[in-house]
Every structure is written in structure tokens, then in C-alpha cells.
Amino acid sequence: MSPTRKSTPSFPTPSPSQYRTEARLGEEAQGVKALPPEALRRVCDPAELPFATTEELPPLGDIIGQTRAMRALDFGVSVASHGFNVFALGLPGSG
């Protein structure tokens, strides 16, 4: 006699709009306010800057905002074994 297999209940898959509605209701319950797309970007008028081009600015002595990347590079180049490589990826000029 073979064991009887119980069937698992089937649940309907929510649509993307139902997921969005549930997420929005959850945000409202937590006091989170939705932002319009234009509020997600800071716009700067170049005419307000005290220089015409960045060539007028003094060079930076340190890398800004890359502490974790610098620690990873320090670790990578300090490995005293063969076969280890350091791979860096980023936008040009990002550090």
C-alpha cells in the first residue's frame, strides 16, 4: 500500500498592482510619505558656482566617500600569496 499524498492548497498569485497597493498601505501605516520623482534629484544652477570649470579647483588630496573601497584595495594588495587579483569597477572619475 503506497502512502497517500496530501495535496497542498493552491493560492492565487497577486497581480503587480495588488503588490503595489499592499506596499503603499504598509508605507502609510508606518508614516512613510511617497516622494515625487522630481524630489529625488538635487538640481544645481551652474551660474551659482564660484568657478567656471573644475580645472580652477585645487586637486583633492584624498579619495572622498570610498573608505570601504580603499580598505578592500589595501587588503587585496597586502595578500602575500600568488594567484590573488584585485578587480575594481566603477564609473570613470568616481574614485
Secondary structure, 3 states (H helix, E strand, C coil): CCCCCCCCCCCCCCCHHHHHHHHHHHHHHCCCCCCCHHHHCCCCCHHHCCCCCHHHCCCCCCCCCCHHHHHHHHHHHHCCCCCCCCCCCCCCCCC
